[in-house]
Amino acid sequence: MSILPASPFIVIVCLVLIGISSGWVYSLITLLVWVICIAIQLCINTYQRKMKAAEAKLSDTRMKLVNDLVSGIRTIKSYAWENHCLSQIKKTRAAQYKELLKF
């Protein structure tokens, strides 16, 4: 059973108890802090979702390059394109690593 549907009632009860015991001003301040924290969490969640999508896109690009390297290894070896392919994979991995550091 989830406690999520009970959350608003728990918050209301807590705010009423704070209001009765410490004063309604402190209850209002607590509510404002709670609302600000929720807003900050929503902003951070949106930002993290965008960063994770960018990292996943780079990961997919890198996996495609590696797959192309493995599937076309005879052609790559015959034309001596190993260094070019490896440098492309390294560039993509470096960009992916930068995104991971941001995350």
Backbone as a printed PyTorch tensor [residue, N CA C, xyz], in Angstrom:
tensor([[[  0.8410,  -1.1830,   0.0000],
         [  0.0000,   0.0000,   0.0000],
         [  0.8870,   1.2480,   0.0000]],

        [[  0.5660,   2.1770,  -0.8410],
         [  1.3600,   3.3930,  -0.9830],
         [  0.9130,   4.4420,   0.0350]],

        [[  1.8900,   5.1950,   0.5250],
         [  1.5920,   6.2790,   1.4640],
         [  1.3890,   7.6040,   0.7300]],

        [[  1.6190,   7.6080,  -0.5780],
         [  1.5210,   8.8380,  -1.3620],
         [  0.1570,   9.5250,  -1.2700]],

        [[ -0.9730,   8.8150,  -1.3370],
         [ -2.2600,   9.5180,  -1.2110],
         [ -2.4570,  10.1780,   0.1630]],

        [[ -1.7870,   9.6770,   1.1780],
         [ -1.9360,  10.2390,   2.5220],
         [ -1.0380,  11.4510,   2.7520]],

        [[ -0.1070,  11.7070,   1.8610],
         [  0.8640,  12.7890,   2.0580],
         [  0.2370,  14.1570,   2.2800]],

        [[ -0.7400,  14.5920,   1.4860],
         [ -1.3180,  15.9190,   1.7430],
         [ -1.9640,  16.0170,   3.1350]],

        [[ -2.6060,  14.9410,   3.5680],
         [ -3.2450,  14.9550,   4.8820],
         [ -2.1990,  15.0100,   5.9950]],

        [[ -1.1010,  14.3120,   5.8190],
         [ -0.0260,  14.3410,   6.8020],
         [  0.5760,  15.7440,   6.8850]],

        [[  0.7700,  16.3890,   5.7510],
         [  1.3160,  17.7410,   5.7330],
         [  0.3520,  18.7010,   6.4360]],

        [[ -0.9370,  18.5840,   6.1480],
         [ -1.9270,  19.4590,   6.7820],
         [ -1.9460,  19.2590,   8.2890]],

        [[ -1.9280,  18.0110,   8.7320],
         [ -1.9180,  17.7220,  10.1650],
         [ -0.6650,  18.2940,  10.8170]],

        [[  0.4810,  18.1160,  10.1700],
         [  1.7280,  18.6510,  10.7130],
         [  1.6940,  20.1820,  10.7820]],

        [[  1.1680,  20.8250,   9.7580],
         [  1.0820,  22.2880,   9.7650],
         [  0.1260,  22.7870,  10.8530]],

        [[ -0.9700,  22.0730,  11.0580],
         [ -1.9030,  22.4480,  12.1180],
         [ -1.2450,  22.2730,  13.4850]],

        [[ -0.5200,  21.1700,  13.6650],
         [  0.1630,  20.9450,  14.9420],
         [  1.2400,  22.0020,  15.1930]],

        [[  1.9720,  22.3800,  14.1470],
         [  2.9640,  23.4530,  14.2930],
         [  2.2610,  24.7630,  14.6260]],

        [[  1.1330,  25.0210,  13.9660],
         [  0.3780,  26.2420,  14.2210],
         [ -0.1420,  26.3070,  15.6470]],

        [[ -0.6370,  25.1960,  16.1570],
         [ -1.1760,  25.1730,  17.5160],
         [ -0.0650,  25.3050,  18.5490]],

        [[  1.0380,  24.5780,  18.3180],
         [  2.0890,  24.5490,  19.3420],
         [  3.0180,  25.7650,  19.2880]],

        [[  3.3620,  26.2500,  18.1010],
         [  4.3580,  27.3180,  17.9930],
         [  3.8030,  28.6320,  17.4580]],

        [[  2.6760,  28.5860,  16.8420],
         [  2.0900,  29.7980,  16.2690],
         [  1.8730,  29.6220,  14.7770]],

        [[  0.8710,  30.3290,  14.2770],
         [  0.4890,  30.1680,  12.8710],
         [  1.5000,  30.7960,  11.9190]],

        [[  2.2760,  31.7440,  12.4150],
         [  3.3210,  32.3390,  11.5750],
         [  4.3680,  31.2880,  11.2290]],

        [[  4.7490,  30.4970,  12.2420],
         [  5.7410,  29.4440,  11.9950],
         [  5.1720,  28.3480,  11.0930]],

        [[  3.9070,  28.1000,  11.2170],
         [  3.2560,  27.1330,  10.3320],
         [  3.2840,  27.6190,   8.8870]],

        [[  3.0230,  28.8980,   8.6930],
         [  3.0700,  29.4810,   7.3420],
         [  4.4900,  29.4610,   6.7900]],

        [[  5.4700,  29.7780,   7.6380],
         [  6.8730,  29.7360,   7.2020],
         [  7.2600,  28.3150,   6.8000]],

        [[  6.8340,  27.3390,   7.5820],
         [  7.1130,  25.9350,   7.2640],
         [  6.4850,  25.5490,   5.9290]],

        [[  5.2630,  25.9910,   5.6930],
         [  4.5960,  25.7110,   4.4140],
         [  5.3590,  26.3320,   3.2540]],

        [[  5.8000,  27.5810,   3.4150],
         [  6.5530,  28.2460,   2.3430],
         [  7.8710,  27.5300,   2.0630]],

        [[  8.5730,  27.1280,   3.1040],
         [  9.8320,  26.3860,   2.9120],
         [  9.5600,  25.0700,   2.1920]],

        [[  8.4890,  24.3950,   2.5650],
         [  8.1350,  23.1270,   1.9320],
         [  7.8190,  23.3220,   0.4460]],

        [[  7.0530,  24.3700,   0.1270],
         [  6.7050,  24.6500,  -1.2740],
         [  7.9510,  25.0090,  -2.0810]],

        [[  8.8500,  25.7870,  -1.4810],
         [ 10.0910,  26.1500,  -2.1720],
         [ 10.9440,  24.9060,  -2.4280]],

        [[ 11.0180,  24.0130,  -1.4510],
         [ 11.7910,  22.7700,  -1.6340],
         [ 11.2010,  21.9050,  -2.7450]],

        [[  9.8790,  21.8110,  -2.8090],
         [  9.2310,  21.0460,  -3.8800],
         [  9.5310,  21.6690,  -5.2390]],

        [[  9.4820,  22.9880,  -5.3270],
         [  9.7680,  23.6710,  -6.5960],
         [ 11.2180,  23.4430,  -7.0220]],

        [[ 12.1350,  23.5080,  -6.0750],
         [ 13.5500,  23.2630,  -6.3970],
         [ 13.7470,  21.8230,  -6.8720]],

        [[ 13.0810,  20.8800,  -6.2170],
         [ 13.1810,  19.4860,  -6.6350],
         [ 12.6690,  19.2890,  -8.0580]],

        [[ 11.5760,  19.9450,  -8.4020],
         [ 11.0320,  19.8190,  -9.7610],
         [ 12.0040,  20.3840, -10.8040]],

        [[ 12.6160,  21.5230, -10.4930],
         [ 13.5860,  22.1180, -11.4200],
         [ 14.8070,  21.2190, -11.5970]],

        [[ 15.3110,  20.6860, -10.5020],
         [ 16.4770,  19.7980, -10.5680],
         [ 16.1350,  18.5250, -11.3340]],

        [[ 14.9430,  17.9920, -11.1170],
         [ 14.5270,  16.7770, -11.8160],
         [ 14.4620,  17.0090, -13.3230]],

        [[ 13.9400,  18.1490, -13.7450],
         [ 13.8720,  18.4820, -15.1680],
         [ 15.2680,  18.5990, -15.7610]],

        [[ 16.1550,  19.2740, -15.0380],
         [ 17.5310,  19.4440, -15.5010],
         [ 18.2490,  18.0980, -15.5920]],

        [[ 18.0550,  17.2280, -14.6040],
         [ 18.6870,  15.9080, -14.6340],
         [ 18.1630,  15.0630, -15.7930]],

        [[ 16.8830,  15.1750, -16.0760],
         [ 16.3100,  14.4180, -17.1860],
         [ 16.9360,  14.8390, -18.5120]],

        [[ 17.1460,  16.1550, -18.6930],
         [ 17.7740,  16.6500, -19.9250],
         [ 19.2230,  16.1650, -20.0260]],

        [[ 19.9340,  16.2160, -18.9070],
         [ 21.3340,  15.7830, -18.9210],
         [ 21.4410,  14.2870, -19.1870]],

        [[ 20.5580,  13.5000, -18.6100],
         [ 20.5710,  12.0550, -18.8240],
         [ 20.2410,  11.7230, -20.2820]],

        [[ 19.3370,  12.4810, -20.8870],
         [ 18.9990,  12.2520, -22.2980],
         [ 20.1940,  12.5680, -23.1900]],

        [[ 20.9230,  13.6450, -22.8780],
         [ 22.1110,  13.9860, -23.6680],
         [ 23.1750,  12.9130, -23.5300]],

        [[ 23.3670,  12.3950, -22.3240],
         [ 24.3610,  11.3440, -22.1030],
         [ 23.9410,  10.0570, -22.8070]],

        [[ 22.6690,   9.7280, -22.7750],
         [ 22.1800,   8.5220, -23.4440],
         [ 22.3540,   8.6260, -24.9600]],

        [[ 22.1590,   9.8160, -25.5080],
         [ 22.3390,  10.0210, -26.9470],
         [ 23.7990,   9.7790, -27.3330]],

        [[ 24.7200,  10.3030, -26.5260],
         [ 26.1460,  10.0810, -26.7970],
         [ 26.5210,   8.6080, -26.6270]],

        [[ 25.9270,   7.9640, -25.6550],
         [ 26.1840,   6.5400, -25.4460],
         [ 25.7050,   5.7220, -26.6430]],

        [[ 24.5370,   6.0630, -27.1590],
         [ 24.0200,   5.3640, -28.3390],
         [ 24.9220,   5.5890, -29.5530]],

        [[ 25.4100,   6.8170, -29.7100],
         [ 26.3140,   7.1190, -30.8250],
         [ 27.5970,   6.3020, -30.7080]],

        [[ 28.1420,   6.2400, -29.5030],
         [ 29.3770,   5.4840, -29.2860],
         [ 29.1520,   3.9930, -29.5470]],

        [[ 28.0360,   3.4610, -29.0900],
         [ 27.7360,   2.0400, -29.3110],
         [ 27.5660,   1.7520, -30.8020]],

        [[ 26.9730,   2.6880, -31.5440],
         [ 26.8320,   2.5040, -32.9890],
         [ 28.2030,   2.4780, -33.6570]],

        [[ 29.0980,   3.3780, -33.2200],
         [ 30.4460,   3.3990, -33.7930],
         [ 31.1920,   2.1010, -33.5080]],

        [[ 31.0760,   1.6110, -32.2920],
         [ 31.7390,   0.3520, -31.9370],
         [ 31.1400,  -0.8090, -32.7270]],

        [[ 29.8270,  -0.8170, -32.8690],
         [ 29.1770,  -1.8700, -33.6410],
         [ 29.6180,  -1.8250, -35.1060]],

        [[ 29.7010,  -0.6230, -35.6740],
         [ 30.1770,  -0.4880, -37.0480],
         [ 31.6330,  -0.9570, -37.1740]],

        [[ 32.4290,  -0.6600, -36.1730],
         [ 33.8250,  -1.0850, -36.1750],
         [ 33.9270,  -2.6030, -36.1810]],

        [[ 33.1510,  -3.2330, -35.3190],
         [ 33.2150,  -4.6950, -35.2220],
         [ 32.6470,  -5.3520, -36.4730]],

        [[ 31.5370,  -4.8510, -36.9780],
         [ 30.9220,  -5.4960, -38.1450],
         [ 31.7150,  -5.2570, -39.4320]],

        [[ 32.4340,  -4.1440, -39.5160],
         [ 33.1840,  -3.8670, -40.7390],
         [ 34.6830,  -3.9610, -40.5490]],

        [[ 35.1200,  -4.8440, -39.6640],
         [ 36.5390,  -4.8960, -39.3170],
         [ 37.4100,  -5.2540, -40.5230]],

        [[ 36.9330,  -6.1000, -41.4190],
         [ 37.7390,  -6.4690, -42.6040],
         [ 37.9810,  -5.2580, -43.4980]],

        [[ 36.9310,  -4.4920, -43.7430],
         [ 37.0700,  -3.3000, -44.5840],
         [ 37.9670,  -2.2740, -43.9090]],

        [[ 37.7740,  -2.0870, -42.6310],
         [ 38.5710,  -1.1070, -41.8850],
         [ 40.0410,  -1.4960, -41.8930]],

        [[ 40.3130,  -2.7760, -41.7020],
         [ 41.7000,  -3.2440, -41.7030],
         [ 42.3180,  -3.1430, -43.1050]],

        [[ 41.5300,  -3.4520, -44.1200],
         [ 42.1000,  -3.4340, -45.4730],
         [ 42.4410,  -2.0080, -45.9280]],

        [[ 41.6850,  -1.0190, -45.4810],
         [ 41.9650,   0.3650, -45.8530],
         [ 42.7480,   1.1200, -44.7840]],

        [[ 43.1250,   0.4510, -43.7080],
         [ 43.8980,   1.0310, -42.6020],
         [ 43.1800,   2.2290, -41.9720]],

        [[ 41.9040,   2.0440, -41.6640],
         [ 41.1030,   3.0860, -41.0460],
         [ 40.9850,   2.9110, -39.5340]],

        [[ 41.8220,   2.0640, -38.9430],
         [ 41.6990,   1.7670, -37.5120],
         [ 41.8470,   3.0160, -36.6630]],

        [[ 42.8770,   3.7960, -36.9580],
         [ 43.1340,   4.9810, -36.1360],
         [ 41.9970,   5.9990, -36.2290]],

        [[ 41.4590,   6.1620, -37.4340],
         [ 40.3460,   7.0960, -37.6040],
         [ 39.1220,   6.6270, -36.7960]],

        [[ 38.8030,   5.3610, -36.9020],
         [ 37.6410,   4.8270, -36.1750],
         [ 37.8390,   4.9300, -34.6690]],

        [[ 39.0290,   4.5840, -34.2040],
         [ 39.3080,   4.6610, -32.7760],
         [ 39.2730,   6.1080, -32.2780]],

        [[ 39.7620,   7.0440, -33.0880],
         [ 39.7170,   8.4470, -32.6560],
         [ 38.2720,   8.9440, -32.5620]],

        [[ 37.4120,   8.5000, -33.4800],
         [ 35.9950,   8.8800, -33.4100],
         [ 35.3400,   8.3320, -32.1400]],

        [[ 35.6630,   7.0930, -31.8140],
         [ 35.1080,   6.4650, -30.6140],
         [ 35.6230,   7.1880, -29.3680]],

        [[ 36.9090,   7.5450, -29.3690],
         [ 37.4800,   8.2480, -28.2170],
         [ 36.8740,   9.6350, -28.0420]],

        [[ 36.6340,  10.3450, -29.1570],
         [ 36.0030,  11.6690, -29.0800],
         [ 34.5960,  11.5650, -28.4870]],

        [[ 33.8490,  10.5760, -28.9520],
         [ 32.4920,  10.3890, -28.4550],
         [ 32.5090,  10.0180, -26.9760]],

        [[ 33.4550,   9.1590, -26.5990],
         [ 33.5630,   8.7590, -25.1970],
         [ 33.9590,   9.9500, -24.3240]],

        [[ 34.8350,  10.8120, -24.8060],
         [ 35.2320,  12.0000, -24.0520],
         [ 34.0360,  12.9330, -23.8430]],

        [[ 33.2370,  13.1100, -24.8870],
         [ 32.0410,  13.9460, -24.7640],
         [ 31.0440,  13.3150, -23.7870]],

        [[ 30.9180,  12.0000, -23.8450],
         [ 30.0300,  11.2940, -22.9310],
         [ 30.5370,  11.4310, -21.4920]],

        [[ 31.8370,  11.3520, -21.3040],
         [ 32.4260,  11.4890, -19.9790],
         [ 32.1780,  12.8880, -19.4130]],

        [[ 32.2540,  13.9130, -20.2720],
         [ 31.9630,  15.2840, -19.8270],
         [ 30.5150,  15.4050, -19.3460]],

        [[ 29.6060,  14.7750, -20.0810],
         [ 28.1980,  14.7990, -19.6680],
         [ 28.0120,  14.0760, -18.3440]],

        [[ 28.7210,  12.9760, -18.1550],
         [ 28.6210,  12.2520, -16.8890],
         [ 29.1620,  13.0880, -15.7310]],

        [[ 30.2290,  13.8420, -15.9710],
         [ 30.7620,  14.6980, -14.9180],
         [ 29.7920,  15.8090, -14.5550]],

        [[ 29.0690,  16.3370, -15.5490],
         [ 28.0620,  17.3500, -15.2670],
         [ 26.9490,  16.7620, -14.4160]],

        [[ 26.5930,  15.5220, -14.7390],
         [ 25.5040,  14.8480, -14.0270],
         [ 25.8980,  14.5940, -12.5930]]])
